[in-house]
Amino acid sequence: MWEGMSGLDITIAVAMHKQYARTEDTVYLPVHVGAALHPEVLTDITQDNTGENISQLNPYFSELTAMYWLWKNNDSDYKGIVHYRRYFASPSLRKRLSRNRFDRILSRQELEPLLAKNNVILPSKRRYFIETIYSHYDHTLHADQLHQTRNVLKNMAPEYVGAWDALMRKRSAHIFNMMIMDKADFNAYCEWLFPILFELTHRIDSSNYSPFHARYPGRISEILLNVWISTNHITYRTVPTVYTERVNWWKKGTGFLKAKFFKKKYDASF
């Protein structure tokens, strides 16, 4: 353990909706998302339908139901969220080359020195190169969701519209709904984010959406994180991510190109 930072009060929720291998590092708290709808799936971990919660909204809000639960029911000095298959990566080259992908995950021992100098940890930006944030969303999902989000911001938080417009023209952003923040920043972000998303769901009729496209509030929140960070001039440290399964880059790449050049929208996660 790094001297002087031993035992920081950190809780990082790991959003889980099915049985899956887990890291044993105690900084991570597995949270069953959508527990109100499928209580039988995971009974041995924290449930997102306890205390104040939005568990029943999981088909739309995805991992955000774990984030909401953490906001309302956990008082740790540092709070964060990752996914059952995607974590922040260890800075150790030796660990990143391990055959066991769970060995590649950022540990408490590695995280605490980072938090000594940074109140906010974000994933490294994803870069699209041949797409802007707006065009990529338009090609793969439904651009009306972006237009409606801007309208909500204009009504509820107009000081954020400039950062939203600027981001739409950029070619990179922090995505995945992953972050680690000190309690004050985490709570402030959630207090800002969720009312915007709730209002958005009132303005968008998703009754004809497939289950994949119905999860748009979770995707919009990935964009909104960047807007909140930029507008509030939040300083942060970026850390790469690690995926605990092999990525089918051929399928992912062809899906991206089909969306851009043949207007074939995504119908599943890659």
C-alpha positions in Angstrom: 0.0 0.0 0.0 1.2 3.5 -0.9 2.4 5.2 2.3 0.2 8.0 3.6 -2.9 6.9 1.6 -3.7 3.6 3.3 -7.3 2.7 3.6 -9.1 5.5 1.6 -12.8 5.2 1.7 -13.6 4.2 -1.9 -16.6 2.4 -3.4 -16.6 1.6 -7.1 -19.9 0.0 -8.2 -19.5 -2.8 -10.7 -22.8 -2.9 -12.7 -23.8 -6.5 -13.2 -27.0 -8.0 -14.7 -25.9 -11.7 -14.8 -23.5 -14.2 -13.2 -20.0 -13.4 -14.3 -16.4 -13.6 -12.9 -15.5 -10.9 -10.5 -12.4 -9.2 -9.2 -11.6 -9.9 -5.6 -10.2 -6.4 -5.0 -12.3 -4.9 -2.1 -12.5 -1.4 -3.7 -15.1 -2.8 -6.1 -18.7 -3.5 -5.1 -20.7 -5.7 -7.4 -24.2 -4.3 -7.8 -27.1 -6.2 -9.4 -28.7 -3.8 -11.8 -32.4 -4.3 -12.6 -32.9 -6.3 -9.5 -36.5 -5.0 -9.2 -37.3 -6.7 -12.5 -35.1 -9.9 -12.2 -34.5 -10.6 -8.5 -33.6 -14.2 -9.1 -30.6 -13.6 -11.4 -28.1 -12.4 -8.8 -28.9 -12.9 -5.1 -25.4 -12.8 -3.6 -24.4 -9.2 -4.2 -25.8 -5.7 -3.5 -29.2 -5.1 -5.1 -30.0 -1.9 -6.9 -33.6 -2.0 -5.7 -32.8 -1.3 -2.0 -33.1 2.1 -0.4 -33.9 5.0 -2.8 -33.5 3.6 -6.3 -34.6 3.6 -9.9 -34.0 -0.2 -10.4 -37.2 -0.6 -12.5 -35.8 1.8 -15.1 -32.8 -0.5 -15.9 -34.1 -1.5 -19.4 -33.6 2.2 -20.3 -30.9 3.5 -17.9 -28.7 0.4 -18.0 -25.7 0.8 -15.6 -27.0 4.2 -14.4 -29.4 2.4 -12.0 -26.2 1.3 -10.1 -24.9 4.8 -10.3 -28.1 6.2 -8.9 -28.1 3.6 -6.1 -24.5 4.6 -5.2 -25.5 8.3 -5.2 -28.5 7.8 -2.9 -27.3 5.0 -0.6 -23.5 5.2 -0.2 -21.5 7.9 1.6 -18.0 6.9 0.7 -15.4 9.7 0.3 -14.8 8.5 -3.3 -17.4 6.8 -5.5 -17.3 5.4 -9.0 -18.8 3.1 -11.5 -17.4 0.4 -13.9 -18.9 -2.5 -15.7 -18.8 -6.3 -15.2 -16.7 -6.6 -18.4 -15.0 -3.2 -18.5 -12.8 -1.7 -15.8 -10.0 0.9 -15.5 -6.7 -0.7 -16.4 -3.6 -1.1 -14.3 -0.6 1.1 -15.1 1.6 -1.9 -14.7 2.9 -3.2 -18.0 3.6 -6.6 -16.4 -0.1 -6.8 -15.3 -1.4 -5.6 -18.6 0.4 -8.4 -20.4 -1.1 -11.0 -18.0 -3.1 -13.9 -19.7 -5.7 -13.4 -17.0 -7.5 -10.3 -18.0 -8.8 -9.8 -14.4 -5.1 -9.3 -13.4 -5.1 -6.2 -15.7 -7.6 -4.3 -13.6 -6.7 -1.2 -11.7 -6.2 -2.2 -8.0 -6.8 -0.2 -4.9 -3.1 0.0 -4.3 -2.6 1.6 -7.7 -5.7 3.8 -7.5 -5.0 5.5 -4.1 -1.9 7.4 -5.3 -3.9 8.6 -8.3 -6.5 10.0 -6.0 -3.9 11.8 -3.9 -3.5 14.2 -6.9 -6.7 13.9 -8.8 -10.3 14.2 -7.5 -11.7 12.8 -10.7 -10.6 9.8 -12.8 -12.1 9.3 -16.3 -11.5 6.7 -19.1 -9.2 7.7 -21.9 -11.1 9.3 -24.7 -12.5 7.3 -27.6 -11.5 8.8 -30.9 -13.6 8.4 -34.0 -11.3 10.1 -36.6 -13.6 10.0 -39.6 -16.7 10.8 -37.5 -17.8 13.6 -35.2 -19.7 12.8 -32.0 -22.9 13.9 -33.7 -22.4 12.1 -37.0 -21.5 8.8 -35.3 -24.6 8.9 -33.1 -26.7 9.9 -36.2 -25.4 7.0 -38.2 -25.6 4.4 -35.5 -28.6 5.4 -33.3 -31.3 8.1 -33.5 -30.2 11.7 -33.9 -33.6 13.0 -32.6 -32.4 11.9 -29.1 -29.5 14.4 -29.4 -31.9 17.2 -30.6 -34.2 16.5 -27.7 -31.4 16.5 -25.2 -30.2 19.9 -26.4 -33.8 21.2 -26.0 -33.8 19.9 -22.4 -30.5 21.6 -21.7 -31.8 24.8 -23.2 -34.8 24.7 -20.8 -33.2 23.3 -17.7 -29.5 24.1 -17.8 -28.9 26.7 -20.6 -25.3 27.4 -19.4 -24.4 23.9 -20.7 -25.7 24.3 -24.3 -22.4 25.8 -25.5 -20.4 22.9 -24.3 -23.0 20.5 -25.8 -22.7 22.2 -29.2 -18.9 22.2 -29.1 -18.9 18.5 -28.3 -21.2 17.6 -31.2 -18.5 18.9 -33.5 -15.6 17.0 -31.9 -14.2 13.6 -32.8 -13.4 12.2 -29.4 -15.1 11.9 -26.0 -15.0 10.1 -22.7 -17.6 7.3 -23.0 -18.6 4.0 -21.3 -20.2 5.7 -18.2 -17.1 5.1 -16.2 -15.7 7.4 -13.6 -14.2 7.7 -10.1 -14.9 10.9 -8.3 -14.6 12.4 -4.8 -18.0 12.4 -3.1 -18.7 16.1 -3.7 -18.1 15.9 -7.5 -19.9 12.5 -7.8 -23.0 13.8 -6.0 -23.0 17.1 -7.8 -22.8 15.3 -11.2 -25.7 12.9 -10.3 -27.8 15.8 -9.0 -27.4 17.5 -12.4 -27.6 14.5 -14.6 -30.7 12.5 -13.5 -33.3 15.3 -13.7 -32.1 16.0 -17.3 -32.5 12.3 -18.2 -35.9 12.0 -16.5 -37.2 15.0 -18.4 -35.7 13.5 -21.6 -37.7 10.3 -21.2 -40.9 12.4 -20.9 -40.2 14.0 -24.3 -39.2 10.9 -26.3 -41.7 8.2 -27.2 -39.7 5.0 -27.0 -42.7 2.6 -27.3 -41.6 1.5 -30.7 -37.9 1.1 -29.9 -36.2 -2.3 -29.7 -34.7 -3.1 -26.3 -31.3 -2.1 -27.7 -32.5 1.4 -28.7 -34.6 1.8 -25.6 -31.4 2.2 -23.6 -30.8 5.6 -25.0 -30.7 7.4 -21.6 -27.6 5.5 -20.8 -26.0 6.5 -24.1 -27.0 10.1 -23.8 -25.4 10.2 -20.3 -22.1 9.2 -21.8 -22.2 12.4 -23.8 -23.5 14.5 -20.9 -20.6 13.6 -18.7 -18.2 15.4 -21.1 -20.5 18.5 -21.1 -20.6 18.6 -17.3 -16.9 18.2 -17.0 -16.1 20.9 -19.5 -18.6 23.5 -18.3 -17.6 23.1 -14.7 -13.9 23.2 -15.5 -13.3 19.9 -13.7 -9.7 18.8 -13.6 -9.2 15.0 -14.1 -6.8 12.2 -14.8 -7.5 9.8 -17.6 -6.8 6.0 -17.3 -7.1 3.4 -20.0 -9.8 0.7 -19.8 -9.5 -3.0 -20.0 -12.2 -5.4 -21.4 -12.3 -8.8 -19.8 -13.3 -10.6 -23.0 -11.7 -10.7 -26.4 -13.0 -7.9 -28.7 -14.2 -9.0 -32.1 -12.6 -6.1 -33.9 -13.7 -7.3 -37.4 -17.4 -7.3 -36.3 -17.0 -3.9 -34.5 -15.1 -2.3 -37.5 -17.5 -3.5 -40.1 -20.5 -2.4 -38.0 -19.0 1.0 -37.8 -18.3 1.3 -41.5 -21.8 0.0 -42.4 -23.3 2.6 -40.2 -21.3 5.4 -41.7 -21.5 4.5 -45.4 -24.7 2.5 -45.7 -26.8 4.1 -42.9 -27.2 0.7 -41.2 -27.9 1.6 -37.5 -26.6 -0.6 -34.7 -29.0 -3.2 -33.4 -26.8 -4.7 -30.7 -23.7 -4.0 -28.6 -20.4 -5.1 -30.0 
